Amino acid sequence: MPAKVYLRFLRGGLIASLFIVFFVFRDLLFPYITSKQLAFNVLMEFLLAVWLVFIMRYPEYRPKKSYISWGLVAYFLAVLASIAVSVDPGLSFWGDAERMLGFFHLFHFLIFYFILITVFQTASDWRLFLMTSVAVATVISLIGVFGENVYTRIGNTAYVSGYLIFNLFFAVLLFLRSPRNWWRWLYVPALGFMLWEFTLTRTSGAIIGLAAGLLLAVLLLGILHRDAKRRRWSVVVFLIAVLGILAIFSQSESAWFQGSFLRNLTSEKATFQTRLISWRGAAAEFRYHPLFGTGFGNYAIIFDKHFDPVFYNYDKVETYFDRAHNNLIDIASTTGLVGLITYLSIFVAAGYYLFKRFRASGGRAGGQSSELIVIIALLAAYFVQNLAIFDSYTTYIGLMTTLGYIYWLSQDSTEESAELGRQETAEGEAIGKRRLTVGSRWELSLLVLFLALMALVVYQYNYRPWRMLGGVIDGYGRILEGKLASGVLSYQAALIGTPLDQDGRVTLINLLTANPPLLQSLTETQAEQVLAYGIELAEKNVAKNPFDSLSQLQLAQIRDTAARYFYQDLDRFNYYSSLALEAIEYSLESSPGRVPVYVVKAQMQLARGEREEAIETLEYAISLNPAYTEGHCRLAQFYFFLETADKDRAEEYAAKIGEPLDRCVDLGGAADINSPTVLAQALNYYAPRGDFVRSLQLAERMVALNAYDAQSWLNLAKLYMIAGAPEAAEEAVDRAILLDKETAAKWAEFISTMRLEE
């Protein structure tokens, strides 16, 4: 087959890969991630089969030696080496459905790079490829600007902003390389739309990264431009920009600054504080695994082990980190010094070739040589923004494209003057015809063989996971509709042993533990079978990595769900309950600083009748972080329960309610109480004591939970009136009267009583 056929096919495949960013198949688990990565995998695998035959048939097209290529290969080998000593080798190699960043998936970006540097060999080739990328990014931006969600078709604003950073600089490169006619100005509106979308994402790390890249570009122009006047103006602009930034951030304590988005660009941002906690843990763990780390993708182990309870002062929701949210720290901690050094070598190599190219252009910026400064600025922007995030599908595509472009620039300049390609001359055609006669048979055989092998890979590691992810969503939907039995059957049909099953298993485990009443729709035998299946799934997850605190917690919770279901059967209750406590002890052993896990443990102990042990566990949880509200709220709830359950010690428990309840309410914990019974008990506790300030917080939470209860609204109206907020009281009583007209008379009686007391 002629070389030009291979080239057109491979180029077309890579250009087509740029459109995968639009893929979002809603019937898959984690659709924004899995839709793209699995489709990309399939495409790269088939392109790999064709590429291998192509470079075997036409050796002159094989990639030339390059430090960039060697750096990439070395890094991937370092990742493989880390997998050999990984805490969870399966996670390292296959990744999970939520991220799809295991070695297997990352390897497809290396395939993308090598095909890219093989088949894109002319300026016109690269212009077409970069134009397509910018056009796709512009459409993505338009969807974000004018669509329903700013995260557009990518699903995460941080991923969107990282994707746009690359394409913003690609648009500038195209502008610089285009002929000086009106067509080049079409890149300006594209830049405008991408910048518009970029600002809407409001991603702090990306904003700082882009700003750093632009400042570096201006500074380099000021130092290196061949025109003295432009050098002076560039330096002036740089200094003004730096002084302006310093002046703005010098006002960080002022009210206008604190009320603006600029506050998110400082260290005061809560997410920055949680990441600092994470990074300190990584630093503490590094000395134990300096060479190869804990294993690629195994950052969660480090985070859990060194989890600091102070974390809850900044965030109570996203408390499980599977990434360091700093690419360098992530690589250093999971692949060690070997991984970090080989990763950095890629950028050292890229810098070497850019410097070499710059020297060849005369050592001065200007004209098309200015594109080298743009590329340096792009790499700087990418590098800085990755100090607050990690790579994803969209940034890996951008990075490999950039490295491929630098590789092309590093080739012999005589090739560039001839459109940098291997155009098929008459001599080349003759060689191709001779090869076609001699090698067509083995060529076709190899092509069929490689395509067949790739088809097997596609089926086993892409199609089967695809079916699993779709089956999980089908089962999930059925269960949410109340069809537990058929939903579980869908799960059983879907979870057939693919490398990504763990995330699918987790969804069912969480559904069962969060919705125990669903089991009441089944017969006892069916319920027991469903619970046994859920426990089996949780045990499979734990078996992959017994040190995973979250997996052990989920195992404890599903076992506890089984114990509570069989509460009337003492033997089965004790059996499942003791196993639940065993799992939760392992969870705490892996992450001893997790306050909520102690709260879950205390709840289990209370259900077993271990009252003093439950209180002791909660008190220890409170000692880990006294500012964390749930410990105080749950301890007060325990005392309310024990006051009623243990008549002999009722007075003792009643006397202990005040301190934890006060702390619960004062720390804002009332907003997190989800039990109307507990709220009613707390209101009844404060009412006789005349503590209307705390009562008001509890009453506001009560109406949030019981929005259609007239009495709750009436109680809230009374408290507003006592607190001196008549307008709020009128609004609350109006809601009460809408729900029950009889409350109007009760309100009139209350107002009359208040006037008499005055």
MOJO-V371331 format. One line per field, one symbol per residue. ss: DSSP state (2 for helix, 1 for strand, 0 for the rest). phi: phi as a letter, one per 20 degrees, with the letter a starting at -180 (. if undefined). A space follows every 50 residues. Layout:
ss=???
phi=???
This chain:
ss=00222222222222222222220000000022222222222222222222 22222220222000002222222222222222220000222222000000 00222222222222222220002222222222222222222222220000 00000022222222222222222222200002222222222222222222 20022222222222222222222210022222222222222222222220 00002222002222200002222222222222222200000000000022 22222000222220000000000000222222222222222222222222 22222222220000102222222222222222222000000022222222 22222222220022222000000002222222222222222222222222 22222222222222222222222222222200022222222222000000 22222222222222022222200222222222222222222222000022 22222222222222200002222222222222222222220000222222 22222220002222222222222200002222222222222222202222 22222222222222220022220002222222222220000222222222 22222000022222222222220002222222222222200022222222 22222220
phi=.gfffgffffffffffffefgffbefedflffefgfffffggffffffgf fffgfffcgfefgffbffffffffffffffffffdffcgfffeemcffdl cfggffgfffggfffgfeddccffgffffffffffffffgfffffdefcf flednbffffffffgfffffffgfffefgfcffffffffffffffffgff flegffffffffffffffffffedffefffffffffffffffffffffff efefffffedfgffedffggffffffffffffffegfecfecmeogndfg fffffdfdgfgffdbddeddddcflagfffffedcmffffffffffffff ffffffffffeomceqmffffffffffffffffffffcbcfbgfffffff ffffffgffffgfffffdmlcdffefffffffffffffdfffffffffff fffffffgffdcfffgffffffffffffffeneffffffffffeednefd fgffffffgffffecgggfffdfffffffffffffgffffffffbfeeff fffffffffffffffegfdgffgfffffffffffffffffbfeeggffff fffffffeneffffffffffgfffbfeefffffffffgfgffgefdffdg fffffefgfffgfgffenfgfdfddgfffffffffegfemeeffffffff ffffedfddffffffffffffffncfffffffffffffebffffffffff ffffffff
